[in-house]
Amino acid sequence: MASVKRVNEVVREIDRPENDHGAFVSEAVRRELDRRRRVELRRSLRHPHPECARLADQGIEQWARGLPEEDAGALVGSSAGRAVRWVPGEGWAEDGREAFVTPI
């Protein structure tokens, strides 16, 4: 019964400044989920999975040397995409310059 009383107290606190309870609760939940994801990311960075740590210790060059000797260029066909660039406030836009190629 104590938990119901606490919930009622919280709802009364929400009632004072807010008219749209659903929006208030949705925003609060979204913020809490974001906070928890950031906490989990920090934990993961402090204590990486052993395989990730081993790969990081190995270094990218050594890792790349361990890949099979095949034509890596054939894996991604740059002619199958188009050049795009990020425009702040607008998003991705086609770009005449060579920038980033993404598949269509």
Helices and strands as residue ranges (DSSP letters): H 2-15, H 21-46, H 50-58, H 60-65, G 72-74, G 78-80, E 81-87, E 91-94, E 100-103
